[in-house]
Amino acid sequence: MIADIDTFVGLARQDFEFTRETRYLTGIVKLEASSSAMVLWFDDGALLEAAVSDAPDSDCKIVVRATDEQWDALLAEKPQPFYQCLQSSNVKHGLHLSSSNETFAYLPALNRMTTLLRKARKGGIDE
């Protein structure tokens, strides 16, 4: 699993930066790992629901696909170079990042999401 969904949703809904950067986003964001997929549903910027589920790529506005090992490296507490964000992980390590308009429009949200996923892996605890 990428991260605990309930912990992530709690963090995301309370995080000013994430909610600001997802404003106007409507549609599905899919985060896929080797073993499962996390699907996030947004409506006009609000995170409505998140679940371990799958959705066809064609139904998604943004798709991030990586192996379990790539997710582990990306979401490490102190990621190695080129694993600190989705874009560099895409370019240097082969993580799949869709090339939709929404992907580029919401890159700041995706970067904040990555930070929140790291935090969710630690049980939501700040250090």
C-alpha positions in Angstrom: 0.0 0.0 0.0 1.3 3.5 -0.8 0.1 5.0 2.5 -2.7 4.7 5.0 -5.7 6.2 3.1 -7.6 7.5 6.2 -4.4 9.2 7.6 -3.7 10.7 4.2 -7.3 12.0 3.7 -7.2 13.6 7.2 -4.0 15.3 6.5 -5.0 16.4 3.0 -8.3 17.9 4.0 -6.7 19.9 6.8 -3.7 21.1 4.9 -4.0 24.6 3.6 -1.3 24.3 0.9 -2.9 21.1 -0.5 -6.4 22.5 -0.5 -5.2 25.7 -2.1 -3.3 23.9 -4.8 -6.1 21.6 -5.7 -8.7 24.4 -6.1 -10.8 23.9 -9.2 -9.6 20.3 -9.7 -12.5 18.0 -10.7 -11.9 14.4 -11.6 -10.0 11.3 -10.5 -6.3 11.1 -9.5 -5.0 7.6 -9.5 -1.9 6.5 -7.6 -0.9 3.0 -8.7 1.6 0.7 -7.1 2.6 -2.8 -8.0 0.3 -4.2 -5.4 -2.7 -1.8 -5.3 -4.0 1.5 -6.4 -5.3 4.5 -4.4 -8.0 6.6 -6.2 -8.8 10.1 -5.1 -12.0 11.8 -6.3 -12.1 15.6 -6.4 -14.9 18.0 -7.2 -14.1 21.7 -7.6 -11.0 21.3 -5.5 -12.6 19.3 -2.6 -11.3 15.8 -1.9 -14.6 13.9 -1.8 -13.3 10.4 -1.3 -10.3 8.2 -1.4 -10.2 4.4 -1.6 -8.1 1.4 -2.5 -9.6 0.9 -5.8 -8.8 1.0 -9.5 -10.1 3.2 -12.3 -9.3 3.0 -16.0 -6.6 5.5 -16.9 -9.0 7.0 -19.4 -11.4 8.0 -16.6 -8.5 9.8 -14.7 -7.3 13.3 -14.9 -3.9 12.4 -13.4 -2.2 9.0 -13.2 0.9 8.3 -11.2 2.2 4.7 -11.6 5.3 3.2 -9.9 6.6 0.0 -8.5 6.3 -0.6 -4.8 10.1 0.0 -4.6 9.8 3.3 -6.4 7.0 4.4 -4.1 9.2 3.4 -1.1 12.1 5.5 -2.5 9.8 8.5 -3.3 8.1 8.4 0.1 11.3 7.8 2.2 11.6 10.2 5.1 14.8 11.6 3.4 14.6 10.6 -0.3 17.7 10.1 -2.3 18.4 12.6 -5.1 15.9 12.5 -7.9 13.3 10.8 -5.6 12.4 14.0 -3.8 9.5 14.8 -6.2 7.3 13.1 -8.9 8.8 15.0 -11.8 12.4 14.0 -11.1 11.4 10.5 -10.2 9.7 10.4 -13.6 12.7 11.7 -15.5 15.4 9.8 -13.7 13.8 6.7 -12.3 11.0 5.8 -14.8 8.0 6.5 -12.5 5.0 7.1 -14.8 3.4 10.5 -14.5 0.6 11.2 -17.0 1.2 14.1 -19.4 -2.3 15.5 -19.2 -3.0 19.3 -18.9 -4.1 18.7 -15.3 -0.8 17.0 -14.4 1.0 20.2 -15.3 -1.6 22.6 -13.9 -1.6 20.7 -10.6 2.1 20.0 -10.1 2.3 22.0 -6.9 -0.6 20.0 -5.5 1.1 16.7 -6.6 4.3 17.8 -4.8 2.4 18.7 -1.7 0.5 15.4 -1.9 3.8 13.6 -2.0 4.8 15.3 1.2 1.5 14.4 2.8 1.9 10.7 1.7 5.3 10.7 3.4 3.7 12.0 6.6 0.9 9.5 6.3 3.4 6.7 6.2 4.7 7.9 9.5 1.2 7.8 11.0 0.7 11.6 10.5 3.4 12.5 13.0 5.5 15.6 12.5 9.1 15.5 13.5 
